[in-house]
Amino acid sequence: MKLTIHHLYADMMNLYGDRGNVISIKKRCEWRGIPVEVVDVGLGEPIKPTGCDLFLFGGGQDREQTLLVEDLAGKKGADLRAIVEDGGVVLGVCGGYQLMGHYYETPEGEKLPGVGVFDLHTEPRKPDEERLIGNVLVRVRGPEDDRWREIVGFENHGGRTYLGAGVEPLGEAVVGFGNNGKDGTEGARRLNAYGTYLHGSLLPKNPWLTDQLMLNALRRVDDAFELEPLDDAAERVAFESVANRVRHG
Ligand code: GLN
């Protein structure tokens, strides 16, 4: 069994270190002896699922998002929707997350169509509104075990994302703005598709989430698969260093 990490628009959507998410998954597979391969999926390139897959869609500026919406509007977007409906594991961060909804509206009023994986949309900041920037602490209820956990990250977005009725947020923004700085939600989750505004990159400092994404992908091949525990001392230090700073302002 080999896990294939599909890095969507790797050279375009890689803001604030989001490539670290790919590196984190790859290393945590290698440290456990799990075969893993990274496949960059660029403009005009098809998504080729292998059956044991994890799809990553990083963040990007308005310019990059505009450049890729046409590519998403075609078969690639339809394939992504089908992958999510089939329970495929997808993580969208910020700009990638926004384009997993119905649309992202730029400050210039251009509505960039998304793939509609999540019932959500993103509106631009008003001229008198600031970008939503800073460290973030989020409480997440893991659907796998219904346990509350925390994740930390960094956000920098102008867009305000509003979830449709009944859409499950990824979690509650304990500190920081999250989806829109108003309703206290952060991100979205549906089936095995996750969306979040947390850069940082997200996964290296939140190893439980990294492992959960990997496990969800590996168990699509072997539903009894278990991950050997790793020594996450360094990851815990990284998490606490941000969480403590954020908690105490
Ligand atoms: N361009 C989008 C926004 O400003 C997303 C930014 C990002 O990916 N950090 O909201």
Residues whose N, C-alpha, C, O or C-beta is under 5 A from the ligand:
A	BS01	LIG	L15 G59 G60 Q61 D62 V93 C94 G95 N156 H157 G158 G159
